[in-house]
């Protein structure tokens, strides 16, 4: 079984804390696992170089998860070696007044990858069926409409040459508590901490429920969801790097063919 098959969301996917700490890919040696992540990251960089050189296909990686689940850590640990020329990170915060004047996908569509690009969404359009649902800013009927719109949007991306990968970084409530406390205890990490994180934590069970519903409603072969156990940062990166590399390799990327007019050319 490939790595993608191990972590692909199921049609009845449920998000439960007890599954956040499993480590099926771990060798049992943390140092060895970190070296494996580095090796996979180097291969991802090689594949991305071919993606950029071909300038035909596009890749969109969506990272979703509760606060402290490791979205930033994934970017640096898995994609840190990729040439920035063909990589772009898009972080989504609360929408601006201008963005609120448009439909919720307006700001998303502006940032999707161009040919040859690998784009990473740190949070995404899924916020509009997650926090909005937890706080009852939209009702069930509107949420269902948005699921359909998101499915259509991602199908459009796929049919126009974008490979879509969606990752839910699954941490437990206990692990989030430990990571938040670490930020409180270390003044150098205070910039990462927001009091609002504690408010959202009070709705933990509701978030697990709406994540389960969103994943079930929007998982598709053209835009698959992968549920990544993330209590272990190293295993999280190992799993995501494995899924990304398998996907890029399946694309059969290659550098463009040699130019015949350059055969025998001597540069003086």
Number of C-alpha atoms within 10 A of each C-alpha: 5 9 19 19 10 15 18 19 23 14 14 11 17 18 22 15 17 11 17 21 18 14 19 13 14 18 12 10 8 13 11 12 18 18 13 19 23 20 14 22 26 19 18 24 18 18 21 26 21 17 26 22 17 16 16 14 19 23 27 23 21 22 24 23 21 22 19 22 25 23 23 13 16 21 17 14 22 25 24 17 16 20 14 12 11 19 18 17 15 15 13 14 10 8 11 9 8 8 14 12 10 10 9 15 17 13 18 15 12 8 15 21 23 17 18 22 25 26 21 25 22 19 17 20 19 20 16 17 24 22 18 15 18 20 13 10 13 15 13 11 8 13 18 14 12 19 20 13 14 19 18 13 13 18 17 13 21 18 10 11 15 25 22 22 20 22 22 23 24 25 28 21 18 11 18 17 13 12 16 20 12 14 17 16 11 9 10 9 12 13 9 12 16 13 7 8 13 13 10 16 16 10 13 14 15 17 21 20 15 19 25 19 19 19 26 18 17 20 19 16 12 17 21 19 24 25 26 27 27 26 26 19 16 21 24 29 29 28 26 26 26 21 21 21 23 16 18 19 13 9 13 10 19 16 13 11 7 8 7 8 7 8 8 7 8 6 4 3
